[in-house]
Amino acid sequence: MGLRENAAAAAGRTLADEQHDYPADTETESAPLPDPMADYEPGDDDPEMVPVHLAWLRVRREVRAIAKREQYNAAGTRYNFRGVDTVVNTFGPVTLRHGISVFPVTVDAEYRDTTTSKGNKMRECTARVTWLIVGPSGDTITAQSQGEALDSADKGTAKAQSVALRVLLLFSGLTPTHDQDPDSTRIERGNQTPARSAQSYRDEILDKKTSQGRLQQIGYELGNLRMLNAKVQNETGEMETLDGLGRRIYTERAGGAQ
């Protein structure tokens, strides 16, 4: 006898009895799983039970467009954009109304240390997020998006995921801005020469009417133009770099303002 036969005999049973009591594994595996929606009865506020691609199409029809109404204006740079909060606040109520849920299922993040133009240490995060878009009937769409962010503390990953969510909603929603098409105008690129001379920057730095805020902006412009080390004749007739002149004049005026 084998082990199974000995065990059955010790219990006063036969192997045939055990086989009768326990159905074969193949019969158990072939049993259909219960349908979780079988007993579902829609309520008055529930979305229509349509496939996920149709529900997402209805979301797109309702959102239509999101304009670039937010503005970045700092350090001589100015542009309009659509922020994360604006996009989520627009899509959130509409997806809820049509029974759409969005879940991050995997996040692949890469990090590197970097510094700003002012020498501040930052942590850069690049996150590739895989999203699961679930429809009202439970069927799904899988999508991916990527976001980048800089942070000096521990918020880089969260910021990068937020950017990835904005990208997902705008791109998968094909959400226009209704702004002017960038291809409707054409600008010929000219020679990449500085728009101003080192002497003109020197004159503006030495001008007593130039504010401290403008002096900071000049430093940023000179850095972009790679003119920080350009030497000019200062107010005493000595040669001095534009960077050194600007910093000295800024410090002198800051002290005089106290």
C-alpha positions as CSV (number, residue, x, y, z in Angstrom):
1,M,0.0,0.0,0.0
2,G,1.0,3.6,-0.5
3,L,0.8,6.4,2.1
4,R,-2.7,7.4,1.1
5,E,-4.0,3.9,1.3
6,N,-2.4,3.3,4.7
7,A,-3.9,6.6,6.0
8,A,-7.3,5.7,4.7
9,A,-7.2,2.2,6.3
10,A,-6.1,3.6,9.6
11,A,-9.2,5.8,9.6
12,G,-11.5,2.9,8.7
13,R,-12.0,4.3,5.2
14,T,-11.0,3.3,1.7
15,L,-9.3,5.4,-0.9
16,A,-12.5,5.2,-3.1
17,D,-14.5,6.9,-0.2
18,E,-12.0,9.7,-0.1
19,Q,-12.1,10.2,-3.8
20,H,-15.9,10.3,-3.6
21,D,-15.9,12.9,-0.8
22,Y,-13.4,15.2,-2.5
23,P,-14.1,16.2,-6.1
24,A,-11.3,16.3,-8.6
25,D,-9.3,19.5,-8.9
26,T,-10.3,19.9,-12.5
27,E,-14.0,20.1,-11.5
28,T,-13.2,22.8,-8.9
29,E,-11.1,24.9,-11.3
30,S,-13.8,24.8,-14.0
31,A,-16.4,26.3,-11.7
32,P,-17.3,29.8,-12.9
33,L,-16.5,32.7,-10.6
34,P,-19.5,34.7,-9.3
35,D,-20.2,38.0,-11.1
36,P,-19.8,40.9,-8.7
37,M,-22.3,42.9,-10.7
38,A,-25.0,40.2,-10.8
39,D,-27.2,41.6,-8.1
40,Y,-26.4,45.3,-8.8
41,E,-29.3,47.7,-9.0
42,P,-28.4,51.2,-10.1
43,G,-29.4,54.1,-7.8
44,D,-30.8,57.4,-8.9
45,D,-27.3,59.1,-8.8
46,D,-25.3,56.2,-10.2
47,P,-23.6,56.5,-13.6
48,E,-24.9,54.6,-16.6
49,M,-23.2,51.1,-16.8
50,V,-21.4,51.6,-20.1
51,P,-17.9,50.4,-21.2
52,V,-14.9,52.4,-19.9
53,H,-14.0,53.7,-23.4
54,L,-17.5,55.2,-23.8
55,A,-17.5,56.7,-20.3
56,W,-14.2,58.3,-21.0
57,L,-15.5,59.7,-24.3
58,R,-18.3,61.3,-22.3
59,V,-15.8,62.8,-19.9
60,R,-13.9,64.3,-22.9
61,R,-17.1,65.8,-24.4
62,E,-17.9,67.5,-21.1
63,V,-14.5,68.8,-20.3
64,R,-13.9,70.1,-23.9
65,A,-11.0,72.5,-23.2
66,I,-8.8,74.0,-20.3
67,A,-7.3,77.4,-21.0
68,K,-3.8,78.4,-19.8
69,R,-5.0,81.0,-17.3
70,E,-2.2,80.6,-14.7
71,Q,1.0,82.7,-15.1
72,Y,4.6,82.2,-14.1
73,N,6.5,85.5,-13.9
74,A,9.8,85.5,-12.1
75,A,13.5,86.1,-12.8
76,G,12.7,87.6,-16.2
77,T,10.8,84.6,-17.4
78,R,7.1,84.8,-18.1
79,Y,4.6,82.2,-19.5
80,N,1.1,80.9,-19.1
81,F,0.4,77.3,-18.1
82,R,-2.3,74.9,-16.9
83,G,-1.5,73.8,-13.3
84,V,-2.1,70.4,-11.7
85,D,-4.9,71.7,-9.4
86,T,-6.7,73.4,-12.3
87,V,-6.6,70.2,-14.4
88,V,-7.6,67.9,-11.5
89,N,-10.4,70.3,-10.4
90,T,-11.8,70.2,-13.9
91,F,-11.6,66.5,-14.5
92,G,-12.5,65.4,-11.0
93,P,-16.2,66.2,-10.8
94,V,-16.8,65.0,-14.5
95,T,-15.1,61.6,-14.0
96,L,-17.1,61.2,-10.8
97,R,-20.3,61.9,-12.7
98,H,-19.5,59.3,-15.4
99,G,-18.2,56.6,-13.0
100,I,-14.5,56.9,-14.0
101,S,-11.8,56.1,-11.4
102,V,-8.0,56.7,-11.9
103,F,-5.5,54.7,-9.9
104,P,-1.7,54.7,-10.0
105,V,-0.6,51.0,-10.0
106,T,3.1,51.3,-10.4
107,V,5.6,54.2,-10.0
108,D,9.1,53.9,-11.5
109,A,11.2,56.8,-10.1
110,E,14.8,57.9,-10.7
111,Y,16.6,60.5,-8.7
112,R,19.7,62.7,-9.0
113,D,21.2,65.6,-7.1
114,T,21.5,69.0,-8.7
115,T,21.9,72.6,-7.9
116,T,20.1,75.8,-8.9
117,S,21.8,78.8,-10.6
118,K,22.2,80.3,-7.1
119,G,24.0,77.2,-5.8
120,N,21.1,75.8,-3.8
121,K,21.1,72.0,-3.5
122,M,18.0,70.3,-5.0
123,R,16.8,66.7,-5.6
124,E,15.4,65.9,-9.0
125,C,12.8,63.2,-9.5
126,T,11.7,61.7,-12.7
127,A,8.7,59.4,-12.3
128,R,7.0,57.1,-14.9
129,V,3.6,56.1,-13.6
130,T,1.3,53.3,-14.9
131,W,-2.3,54.3,-14.4
132,L,-5.4,52.1,-14.3
133,I,-8.6,53.9,-15.6
134,V,-11.6,52.0,-14.3
135,G,-15.0,52.4,-15.9
136,P,-18.5,52.2,-14.2
137,S,-18.8,48.5,-15.2
138,G,-15.4,47.5,-13.9
139,D,-13.6,47.2,-17.2
140,T,-10.2,49.0,-17.4
141,I,-7.8,50.9,-19.6
142,T,-4.0,51.0,-18.8
143,A,-2.0,54.1,-19.6
144,Q,1.4,55.5,-18.8
145,S,2.7,59.1,-18.3
146,Q,5.9,60.7,-16.9
147,G,6.6,63.7,-14.8
148,E,9.7,65.6,-13.5
149,A,10.1,67.8,-10.4
150,L,12.7,69.5,-8.3
151,D,12.5,69.8,-4.5
152,S,14.9,70.7,-1.7
153,A,13.2,68.4,0.8
154,D,11.1,65.2,0.5
155,K,8.3,66.4,-1.9
156,G,10.0,65.6,-5.2
157,T,8.3,62.2,-5.8
158,A,4.9,63.6,-4.9
159,K,5.4,66.6,-7.2
160,A,6.6,64.4,-10.1
161,Q,3.5,62.1,-9.7
162,S,1.3,65.1,-9.7
163,V,2.8,66.3,-13.0
164,A,2.4,62.8,-14.4
165,L,-1.3,62.9,-13.5
166,R,-1.7,66.3,-15.2
167,V,0.0,64.9,-18.3
168,L,-2.3,61.8,-18.3
169,L,-5.5,63.8,-18.1
170,L,-4.5,66.3,-20.7
171,F,-3.0,63.9,-23.2
172,S,-5.5,61.0,-22.8
173,G,-8.3,63.6,-22.8
174,L,-6.9,65.4,-25.9
175,T,-7.7,68.6,-24.0
176,P,-7.1,71.7,-26.1
177,T,-6.4,75.2,-24.7
178,H,-8.2,77.1,-27.5
179,D,-5.1,79.3,-27.6
180,Q,-3.6,80.4,-30.9
181,D,-2.0,77.5,-32.8
182,P,1.8,77.9,-32.4
183,D,2.2,76.9,-36.1
184,S,0.0,79.8,-37.3
185,T,3.0,82.2,-37.1
186,R,6.6,81.8,-38.1
187,I,9.6,83.6,-36.5
188,E,12.9,83.5,-38.3
189,R,15.8,82.8,-35.9
190,G,18.4,85.5,-36.0
191,N,22.1,85.5,-35.0
192,Q,22.6,84.5,-31.4
193,T,24.3,87.7,-30.2
194,P,23.7,89.6,-27.0
195,A,21.0,92.2,-27.4
196,R,22.9,94.6,-25.2
197,S,26.6,95.5,-24.8
198,A,28.6,95.1,-21.6
199,Q,28.9,98.9,-21.4
200,S,25.1,99.4,-21.5
201,Y,24.7,97.0,-18.6
202,R,27.5,98.9,-16.7
203,D,25.7,102.2,-17.2
204,E,22.4,100.7,-15.9
205,I,24.1,99.2,-12.9
206,L,25.8,102.5,-12.0
207,D,22.6,104.5,-12.6
208,K,21.3,105.5,-9.1
209,K,17.7,105.1,-10.3
210,T,18.2,101.3,-10.9
211,S,16.4,99.5,-8.1
212,Q,17.8,96.5,-6.2
213,G,15.2,94.3,-7.8
214,R,16.4,95.3,-11.2
215,L,20.0,94.7,-10.2
216,Q,19.1,91.1,-9.3
217,Q,17.3,90.7,-12.7
218,I,20.4,92.1,-14.5
219,G,22.5,89.4,-12.8
220,Y,20.1,86.7,-14.1
221,E,20.3,88.2,-17.6
222,L,24.1,88.4,-17.6
223,G,24.2,84.7,-16.5
224,N,22.0,83.6,-19.4
225,L,24.1,85.7,-21.8
226,R,27.4,84.4,-20.4
227,M,28.5,87.9,-19.7
228,L,29.1,87.8,-15.9
229,N,32.9,87.9,-16.4
230,A,32.9,90.6,-19.0
231,K,35.2,93.4,-17.8
232,V,34.1,97.1,-17.9
233,Q,35.5,100.3,-16.5
234,N,33.8,101.1,-13.2
235,E,33.0,104.5,-11.7
236,T,36.5,105.0,-10.5
237,G,38.1,104.1,-13.8
238,E,39.3,100.6,-12.7
239,M,38.5,97.4,-14.7
240,E,35.9,95.2,-13.0
241,T,33.7,92.3,-14.1
242,L,30.0,93.0,-14.5
243,D,29.2,90.3,-11.9
244,G,31.5,91.9,-9.4
245,L,30.2,95.4,-10.2
246,G,26.6,94.4,-9.9
247,R,27.1,92.6,-6.5
248,R,29.1,95.5,-5.1
249,I,26.6,98.2,-6.1
250,Y,23.7,96.0,-4.8
251,T,25.4,95.6,-1.4
252,E,26.2,99.3,-1.2
253,R,22.6,100.3,-1.9
254,A,21.2,97.6,0.4
255,G,23.3,99.0,3.2
256,G,22.3,102.6,2.4
257,A,18.6,101.6,2.5
258,Q,18.8,100.4,6.2
